[in-house]
């Protein structure tokens, strides 16, 4: 019996501009990058068309199946490609409700794992399916540096070989994306031009230009909704990083530094109340999807590592 395993990375919004509205949805122009925090998705085939998803870690066990994007992804895959079902295990390390794309990463991971499991190679059809599940799920299929526009369905890869170093500040409380967009409207923030400058800066490999292009139109409404976000932004400013911002609709805040050493320096001197983690951007070529000649997608050692979380000390309360 074969099994499939996919690594699905979290993302950072290096820039996020709200450019308009269409059919009650906000339109965005955002430059995103994958970071080295990931969920591990394992899929084993079933003889019927059922999809069972078992969540592990970060409180994901409490997600109702009807609200789980991973369940929706698996069921949509079976329907779209007329395959059998799968038993799926997801070992989470991406914090939930932080603006790091955890839900979309899980949905994309399920699609990638099941595509490998059932030898589906029609990527345009897979991308279309992903777009129907969430605004950035299509991007999450491949990850890396990209510019996403519209409702997230327009994905343009950015050729950037420089890996960026960041420190994440991770408030424990979540921010609802829907509520954040509503607060954005309430605050009367004008629509902005877009993220072309950030895309150009990354393509040129110009770090200082990248730092100057960091922005997020959802930062102010996120901070208005959640005092923890406002506190994290204030703490970020105190370290004078090259740039800092909320990612997505929050609640995570990232600090951009010129080196890993500076990130670790800031982490070692952080005295706030939130958890922190040093991260680095990843490339699309770092994506790992495997088809294994075993009914067990993970070894026992991998299961234990996934349950504990990569670099668990960086998520601890120790400063």
NORTA-V420004 format. One record per backbone hydrogen bond with DSSP energy under -1.0 kcal/mol. NH is the residue of the N-H (numbers start at 0). CO is the residue of the C=O. Records with the same first field share a line. If there is no record, write none. Layout:
BEGIN
NH: CO, CO
END
This chain:
BEGIN
2: 291
3: 42
4: 289
5: 40
6: 287
7: 38
9: 36
10: 99
11: 32
13: 11, 30
14: 30
15: 214
16: 28
18: 26
19: 26
21: 24
24: 21
26: 19
27: 149
28: 16
29: 147
30: 14
31: 145
32: 11
34: 9
35: 279
36: 34
38: 7
39: 90
40: 5
41: 88
42: 3
43: 86
45: 84
51: 85
53: 87
55: 89
59: 56
61: 58
62: 59
66: 63
67: 64
71: 67
72: 68
73: 69
74: 70
75: 71
76: 72
77: 73
78: 74
79: 75
80: 76
81: 77
84: 47
85: 49
86: 43
87: 51
88: 41
89: 53
90: 39
91: 55
104: 100
105: 101
106: 102
107: 103
108: 104
109: 105
110: 106
111: 107
112: 108
113: 109
114: 110
115: 111
116: 112
117: 113
119: 114
122: 120
125: 121
126: 122
127: 123
128: 124
129: 125
130: 126
131: 127
132: 129
139: 135
141: 138
142: 138
145: 31
146: 155
147: 29
148: 153
151: 148
153: 148
155: 146
157: 144
159: 157
165: 278
166: 254
167: 276
168: 252
169: 274
179: 175
180: 176
181: 177
182: 178
183: 179
184: 180
185: 181
186: 182
187: 184
188: 183
191: 17
198: 194
199: 195
200: 196
201: 197
202: 198
203: 199
205: 200
209: 205
210: 206
211: 207
213: 210
214: 13
216: 15
218: 215
221: 217
222: 218
223: 219
224: 220
225: 221
229: 225
230: 226
231: 227
232: 228
233: 229
234: 230
235: 231
236: 232
237: 233
238: 235
239: 236
241: 255
242: 255
244: 253
246: 251
249: 246
251: 97
252: 168
253: 244
254: 166
255: 242
256: 164
262: 258
263: 259
264: 260
265: 261
266: 262
267: 263
268: 264
274: 169
276: 167
278: 165
280: 163
281: 33
285: 282
286: 283
289: 4
291: 2
293: 291
302: 298
303: 299
304: 300
305: 301
306: 302
307: 303
308: 304
313: 310
314: 311
END
